[in-house]
């Protein structure tokens, strides 16, 4: 949803890929997967989006949210409003990183609705989500895609996003294209990382075969 709202702002002309994002104390304080932003650092929207799409960087997600809405709280209101618009009736956002467990929730169906909106309305995001390896901070920090299907289902899978917390388990929304058919597979709550990729691949294989 963070990526979706950022891409919407860009398509509406209120934000550009070259705009500068300032790192605040709040975005710096995020845990989990991150690119270790420091307060006062500056990066472009494109660089931050790359960190989110490839590396699941929570600090970059918050920095982008603050750039778009002024604060993460206001951005979260935008997230929930968009969720309602998309018919995501079993979703509630409390932050823009997914780190909150209690009260922050969604379903596979809702994640699929959100994913479809992202890739259909803003296909340029796939240029970011399909990158297997890149760097951040002038080549000093490696970005390796957390979505292993990008590499191991080559030529088919082009996105979208992994997720993990202890309560949510290992999650994945995977998009792929084969013979002109585009599909999205969503897997939530798996016990380990490899299983989420295997199960998502099964779903995509089934869809492309049938």
C-alpha positions as CSV (number, residue, x, y, z in Angstrom):
1,X,0.0,0.0,0.0
2,X,2.9,2.3,0.7
3,X,4.2,1.7,-2.8
4,X,0.7,2.1,-4.3
5,X,0.2,5.5,-2.7
6,X,3.6,6.7,-3.7
7,X,3.0,5.7,-7.3
8,X,-0.4,7.4,-7.2
9,X,1.2,10.7,-6.1
10,X,3.7,10.4,-8.9
11,X,1.0,9.7,-11.5
12,X,-1.0,12.7,-10.2
13,X,2.0,14.9,-10.7
14,X,2.3,15.8,-7.0
15,X,5.6,13.9,-6.6
16,X,8.4,12.9,-9.0
17,X,11.0,10.1,-8.9
18,X,13.7,12.8,-8.6
19,X,12.2,14.6,-5.6
20,X,14.4,14.6,-2.5
21,X,13.3,12.7,0.6
22,X,14.7,13.9,3.9
23,X,15.4,11.3,6.6
24,X,13.8,12.2,10.0
25,X,14.4,10.9,13.5
26,X,11.2,8.9,13.2
27,X,12.0,7.2,9.9
28,X,15.5,6.4,11.3
29,X,14.1,4.7,14.3
30,X,12.4,1.8,12.5
31,X,13.4,-1.8,13.2
32,X,13.2,-4.9,11.0
33,X,14.6,-4.9,7.5
34,X,16.2,-1.5,6.7
35,X,18.8,0.4,4.8
36,X,20.1,2.1,8.0
37,X,19.1,5.6,7.2
38,X,20.6,8.4,9.3
39,X,18.7,11.5,10.3
40,X,19.5,14.3,7.9
41,X,20.5,12.1,5.0
42,X,18.8,12.8,1.6
43,X,17.8,10.4,-1.2
44,X,15.6,10.7,-4.2
45,X,12.1,9.2,-4.3
46,X,13.4,6.6,-6.8
47,X,16.2,5.5,-4.5
48,X,13.9,5.2,-1.5
49,X,11.3,3.3,-3.7
50,X,14.1,0.9,-4.8
51,X,15.0,0.3,-1.1
52,X,11.4,-0.6,-0.3
53,X,10.6,-2.7,-3.4
54,X,13.8,-4.7,-3.4
55,X,15.0,-4.8,0.2
56,X,11.7,-4.3,2.1
57,X,13.3,-1.3,3.9
58,X,11.0,-0.2,6.7
59,X,12.9,3.1,7.3
60,X,12.6,4.0,3.6
61,X,8.9,3.2,3.7
62,X,8.4,5.7,6.6
63,X,10.6,8.3,5.0
64,X,8.4,8.1,1.8
65,X,5.2,8.3,3.8
66,X,6.5,11.4,5.5
67,X,7.4,12.9,2.2
68,X,3.9,12.3,0.8
69,X,1.7,13.1,3.8
70,X,3.9,15.1,6.2
71,X,3.6,12.4,8.9
72,X,3.2,8.6,9.0
73,X,-0.1,9.0,10.9
74,X,-1.6,11.1,8.1
75,X,-0.2,8.6,5.5
76,X,-1.8,5.7,7.4
77,X,-5.2,7.5,7.1
78,X,-4.6,7.6,3.4
79,X,-3.8,3.9,3.4
80,X,-7.0,3.0,5.1
81,X,-9.1,5.3,2.9
82,X,-7.6,3.7,-0.2
83,X,-8.2,0.2,1.2
84,X,-11.9,1.1,1.5
85,X,-12.0,2.4,-2.0
86,X,-10.6,-0.9,-3.3
87,X,-13.1,-3.0,-1.3
88,X,-10.5,-4.3,1.1
89,X,-13.1,-4.9,3.7
90,X,-11.0,-7.1,6.0
91,X,-7.9,-4.8,6.2
92,X,-6.8,-2.2,8.8
93,X,-3.5,-0.4,8.6
94,X,-1.7,1.1,11.7
95,X,1.6,1.9,10.1
96,X,3.2,2.0,6.6
97,X,5.8,-0.8,7.3
98,X,3.7,-3.7,8.6
99,X,5.8,-3.9,11.8
100,X,2.7,-3.6,14.1
101,X,1.1,-6.9,14.9
102,X,-1.9,-6.1,17.1
103,X,-4.7,-4.5,15.2
104,X,-2.9,-4.3,11.9
105,X,-4.3,-6.9,9.6
106,X,-5.3,-8.0,6.1
107,X,-6.3,-11.1,4.1
108,X,-4.9,-12.8,1.0
109,X,-7.9,-11.6,-1.0
110,X,-7.4,-8.0,0.1
111,X,-3.7,-8.1,-0.6
112,X,-4.5,-9.5,-4.0
113,X,-6.9,-6.5,-4.7
114,X,-4.3,-4.1,-3.6
115,X,-1.6,-5.8,-5.7
116,X,-3.8,-5.8,-8.8
117,X,-4.4,-2.1,-8.4
118,X,-0.6,-1.5,-8.1
119,X,0.5,-3.5,-11.2
120,X,-2.4,-2.6,-13.4
121,X,-2.6,1.1,-12.7
122,X,1.2,1.7,-12.1
123,X,3.1,-1.0,-14.1
124,X,6.3,1.0,-13.8
125,X,6.6,-0.3,-10.2
126,X,7.5,-3.7,-11.8
127,X,10.8,-2.1,-13.0
128,X,11.6,-1.8,-9.3
129,X,10.1,-5.0,-7.9
130,X,11.8,-7.2,-10.6
131,X,15.4,-6.1,-9.8
132,X,17.3,-9.0,-8.4
133,X,20.3,-7.0,-7.1
134,X,21.2,-3.3,-6.8
135,X,23.0,-1.0,-4.5
136,X,22.1,1.9,-2.2
137,X,24.0,4.9,-0.8
138,X,26.4,5.2,-3.8
139,X,27.1,1.5,-4.0
140,X,28.1,1.0,-0.4
141,X,25.0,-1.0,0.6
142,X,23.8,-4.1,-1.2
143,X,20.1,-4.5,-2.1
144,X,19.2,-8.1,-2.7
145,X,15.6,-8.9,-3.6
146,X,13.7,-10.6,-0.7
147,X,11.4,-12.2,-3.3
148,X,13.5,-15.2,-4.4
149,X,11.0,-16.1,-7.2
150,X,12.5,-13.1,-9.2
151,X,15.6,-15.2,-9.7
152,X,14.2,-18.8,-9.5
153,X,11.1,-18.3,-11.7
154,X,13.1,-16.3,-14.2
155,X,11.3,-14.5,-17.1
156,X,7.9,-15.0,-15.4
157,X,7.8,-13.5,-11.9
158,X,8.3,-9.7,-11.8
159,X,7.0,-8.8,-8.3
160,X,5.7,-7.9,-5.9
161,X,6.5,-8.0,-2.2
162,X,7.5,-10.2,0.7
163,X,6.5,-9.7,4.3
164,X,7.3,-11.2,7.7
165,X,6.5,-10.7,11.4
166,X,6.4,-13.4,14.0
167,X,2.6,-13.3,14.2
168,X,2.0,-12.9,10.4
169,X,4.5,-15.6,9.4
170,X,6.2,-15.6,6.0
171,X,4.1,-13.8,3.4
172,X,4.3,-13.0,-0.3
173,X,2.3,-11.3,-3.0
174,X,3.8,-12.6,-6.3
175,X,3.0,-11.3,-9.7
176,X,4.0,-13.0,-13.0
177,X,3.4,-13.0,-16.7
178,X,3.5,-15.8,-19.2
179,X,2.2,-16.1,-22.7
180,X,0.3,-12.8,-22.3
181,X,-1.4,-13.8,-19.1
182,X,-0.7,-11.8,-15.9
183,X,-1.4,-13.4,-12.6
184,X,-1.1,-12.6,-8.9
185,X,-0.6,-15.2,-6.1
186,X,-0.8,-14.3,-2.5
187,X,0.5,-16.6,0.3
188,X,0.2,-15.6,4.0
189,X,1.2,-17.2,7.3
190,X,3.8,-19.8,6.1
191,X,6.1,-21.3,8.7
192,X,9.3,-20.6,6.7
193,X,10.6,-18.5,3.8
194,X,11.1,-21.4,1.3
195,X,7.5,-22.6,1.8
196,X,6.0,-19.3,0.8
197,X,7.9,-19.3,-2.4
198,X,7.1,-22.9,-3.2
199,X,3.4,-22.4,-2.5
200,X,3.2,-19.2,-4.5
201,X,4.9,-21.0,-7.4
202,X,2.4,-23.8,-7.2
203,X,-0.5,-21.2,-7.5
204,X,1.1,-19.5,-10.4
205,X,1.9,-22.8,-12.2
206,X,-1.8,-23.8,-11.7
207,X,-3.0,-20.5,-13.0
208,X,-0.8,-20.5,-16.1
209,X,-1.7,-24.2,-16.8
210,X,-5.4,-23.8,-16.5
